[in-house]
Amino acid sequence: MQHFELKGQTRKVGNKAVIKAFRKQGLVPCNLYGLGIENVLFTVSAKELKALTDTPKSFIVDLVLDGEKRTAILHELQWHPVTDECLHVDFLAVDDKKPITIKVPIAITGHAKGVQQGGKFFQSARELRVCAQMKNLPDVVTVDITTLGLDKKIKAGDIKVENATVVTDKDAIICGVKTTRNVSADTTEEEAA
């Protein structure tokens, strides 16, 4: 999995006025916790953070806080309901010895057999939750839909990832091919003939 370096400055616990002042300066308040470490409060540049949050890709984040490097993943983001600005970020500290659960984007490949027969392809999920050691985490999960026929679906339980476990609910539908009205009308006419 790709790494993303993010520089930040540690901060003290502050009230609402202090947090608002940070946001006016273009900084986003953040929190790092997990792995038995004490919570670390810090701020990062909103502009630098956008490169991490405004992409479908997933990253292992290398946080550089006051010269000290720590490895983490994005855990939770809080957004402003109107302006879509990132208000707060929680990072979860990770290491390469313990398995990490992270969302990984899905890449669809191939042309579904059912679409060639007149069906309509749909995709319900854009990412899967995958658990693996850091070195085994994939950048993307590739799903081949070539054999997908009419009224067939691919569920999370059908997807296998090398050296990793898919932890998304196995009944969650990833994609499928629906029968369209034109196809059902054609089959009814064929049956009548």
SVG drawing of the C-alpha trace seen along z (x, -y; Angstrom):
<svg xmlns="http://www.w3.org/2000/svg" viewBox="-47 -33 60 53">
<polyline fill="none" stroke="black" stroke-width="0.4" points="0.0,0.0 1.2,-3.5 2.4,-5.8 1.5,-9.5 3.6,-11.9 1.8,-14.5 3.6,-17.2 1.9,-18.5 2.5,-20.5 1.6,-19.2 -0.9,-21.4 -2.3,-21.7 -5.9,-20.9 -7.9,-24.0 -11.4,-25.4 -13.7,-26.3 -12.0,-29.7 -8.6,-28.1 -9.9,-25.5 -11.7,-28.2 -8.5,-30.2 -6.6,-27.2 -9.3,-26.8 -9.0,-30.5 -5.3,-30.0 -6.0,-27.1 -5.2,-24.4 -7.2,-21.3 -7.2,-20.0 -6.3,-16.3 -5.9,-13.5 -3.7,-10.4 -4.4,-7.4 -4.1,-3.6 -1.4,-1.0 -1.2,-1.9 0.2,-5.3 -1.0,-8.4 -3.3,-10.6 -1.4,-13.1 -3.2,-16.4 -1.8,-18.2 -2.8,-20.3 -2.1,-19.9 -2.5,-22.2 -6.0,-21.9 -4.4,-22.2 -2.0,-19.3 -4.8,-17.2 -7.0,-17.7 -4.5,-15.6 -5.2,-12.7 -8.9,-13.1 -10.0,-14.1 -9.0,-10.9 -10.6,-7.5 -7.2,-5.9 -6.3,-4.6 -2.9,-5.4 -0.8,-4.5 -0.1,-7.9 3.4,-8.8 2.8,-11.6 5.8,-13.8 5.0,-15.6 7.7,-18.0 10.4,-15.9 9.1,-12.6 7.7,-10.1 4.7,-8.0 2.7,-5.5 -1.1,-5.8 -4.3,-5.4 -7.3,-7.7 -9.9,-6.6 -12.6,-9.2 -13.2,-12.6 -15.7,-15.3 -17.0,-17.6 -18.8,-20.9 -22.4,-20.2 -22.5,-23.2 -19.0,-24.1 -17.6,-20.5 -14.5,-21.7 -12.7,-19.1 -13.3,-20.1 -11.5,-17.4 -9.5,-14.2 -8.8,-11.1 -5.8,-9.0 -5.2,-5.5 -1.6,-4.6 -0.5,-1.3 2.6,0.8 3.9,3.4 3.6,6.3 -0.2,6.2 -2.9,6.6 -4.5,3.4 -8.1,3.0 -8.5,0.4 -10.9,-0.5 -9.4,0.3 -10.9,-1.0 -12.4,1.5 -11.4,1.6 -13.8,3.2 -12.3,5.0 -13.8,6.8 -17.1,6.6 -20.0,8.5 -21.6,11.2 -25.0,10.0 -24.5,6.5 -23.7,7.9 -27.1,9.7 -28.8,6.4 -28.6,6.1 -27.6,3.1 -24.4,3.1 -24.6,1.5 -21.9,1.0 -23.1,0.8 -19.8,0.5 -16.7,-1.5 -14.5,-0.1 -14.0,3.0 -12.7,3.3 -9.6,5.5 -7.5,6.8 -3.8,7.6 -0.4,6.8 0.9,3.5 3.3,5.1 0.4,7.2 -2.2,4.4 -3.3,4.0 -3.5,0.5 -6.7,1.7 -8.9,4.7 -9.5,5.8 -12.9,7.5 -13.3,9.2 -16.9,9.1 -16.4,10.9 -18.5,14.0 -21.3,11.9 -24.6,12.9 -28.1,11.5 -29.5,11.1 -26.2,12.1 -24.4,10.3 -20.9,10.4 -20.9,10.2 -18.0,9.3 -17.9,13.0 -17.0,13.9 -13.9,11.7 -10.5,13.2 -7.5,11.0 -4.1,12.5 -2.5,12.5 -5.5,10.5 -9.0,11.1 -12.0,9.2 -13.9,8.1 -16.8,6.3 -20.1,8.2 -19.9,11.2 -23.5,10.6 -22.8,7.0 -23.4,6.6 -20.5,5.2 -21.9,5.1 -24.2,7.0 -26.2,7.0 -29.9,6.2 -32.4,7.4 -33.8,4.4 -37.3,4.0 -36.1,4.5 -34.5,7.9 -37.7,9.1 -39.9,8.0 -37.7,9.9 -37.8,13.1 -41.6,12.9 -42.0,12.5 -39.7,15.5 -41.7,17.6 -45.0,16.6 -43.6,17.5"/>
</svg>
